[in-house]
């Protein structure tokens, strides 16, 4: 008697022996549309993601190009300033030339060459000369005791001769 009523033990619902979507055409078409819509949404999201990556890469290249342009402009400006500094240094060297100083002194300042009786020669004795030793400013590499001693001996011997 239990076999005729298809009695199921437990609380689980009995399993259907047929697929609802295979027999019902309306449900079948809805399932296909749903699957197609999911695929379309996936494609759109993938395309959007790829477009964002491409846009980001393009933006980065644009920024790099802009920075290169700025660097080139600053390099050109640097070279122009460097050239201008060279010209100014040349002008300064030319203005310090003794002939130019003599000409400016005579024309603008009204100076004149001294006469022979106005010139006084002074003799400086050799004993009053100053000797500067460079050995005291040695680098730390040569700071060995033997090197310091040899340096002092050389400086004294050069001072005597």
Secondary structure as UniProt FT lines:
FT   HELIX           2..5
FT   HELIX           20..23
FT   HELIX           25..96
FT   HELIX           98..107
FT   HELIX           116..118
FT   HELIX           126..128
FT   HELIX           135..137
FT   HELIX           140..142
FT   HELIX           145..160
//
